[in-house]
Amino acid sequence: MQMNRTRYSDLDSLVSAEVRSEVARKRGPSISAIAANIGVRRASLSHRLNGHAPFTPSLLAAVAAELGTTAAEIISRAEEALDADSKIEMSLSAALAAEGDR
């Protein structure tokens, strides 16, 4: 698993992206409200949502519950995105290799 510039894995980044997407889809509680409801500082939650730090399993579960979903569902979508990204990278590599063979 590759690490990004913040030394967290691509999956960590995709989990953050999925949580951001879920917040946008729900149009429900604000980041401030979610943070207050689960007992963390807004800055701490924002730091994770922006991919500067990974979600811990317990924090992800709490945020997911606030959004009406589960940590497992968020992780599953992130893993699907990671798999799709890997397939695209492999296709591009194969295309570049084929181009180089010409």
N, C-alpha and C positions, 0 to 999 in steps of 0.2 A: 504494500500500500504506500503510495507516494505521500510525502509531506509537503504542505504548501509553505508560503513565506512565513507564516506564523508558527511553523513547526507542528501543525495539527494536520491530521490526515484529510484527504479529499472527502472521505465519508463524513468527517466532522463538519466540514464546510457545507456539504450537501444537506446535512441534518439542519444546520442553521438556515439554509435557504428554504427548506421545506417548512420550518416553523414560521419563517417570514411569510411564505405563501399562504399558510393556514390562517395567519392573522389577517392577511389581506382578504382572503375568501370569506372569512366569518364576519368581517366588518362589525365585530362585536366589541368586546372590552378593549380598551386602549392598552398599550404597553405599560403605562403607569398603573392602571387598574389591575392588570394581571400580576405585576410585580408586588403590589400591595396585598393582593389576595393570597399570594403564596409566600409572603414574608421575606422578599428579597428587595434590595435596592433597585430602582429603575435602571441606574447606570450599569449595575451588574448584569441585569437581564439584557439590556441593550448591547453590552459588550459581547455577549454570546450570540445574540441575533445577528450582529454584524460580522461574525466569524473571527473575532479577536481572541476568543477562548471557547473551548468546547463545552457542550452541555454535559453535566453529569447525568447519570441515569435517573437519579431522584428528581433533579430539577426538570429534566425533559418530561418525566411523567407528570409532574405537577403542572407544568405549562400546558401540556397536551390535554390534561383534564379540564383546565380552564377554557380550552378551545373546543371542548366536546369531542375529543378524539383520544387516541392512545399513543404512547411512546412507540409501541410496536408498529403502528400504522405509519407514523412519521419516518421511522427508521426504514421500514419496508420501501416507502416511496424514494427515500434517499438512496437505498441500495439499487433500486431499479434505474435511477438516474445515473448512478455510478457505472452500472452494467452497460447502459446505453452509451455513455461517454467512452467506455473501453472499446465497444464495438466500432464506434466512429473512428477512434484512434487507430485501431487495427486496419480498418478499411483504407484510411488515409495512408498508412504506412505501406500497405500492399500496393496501392495506386502509385505511390512515389517510387517504390521498388520496380514496378513494372515500367514506369516511365524511364527510369535509369537504365533498364535493359534494352531500350530502343537504340 
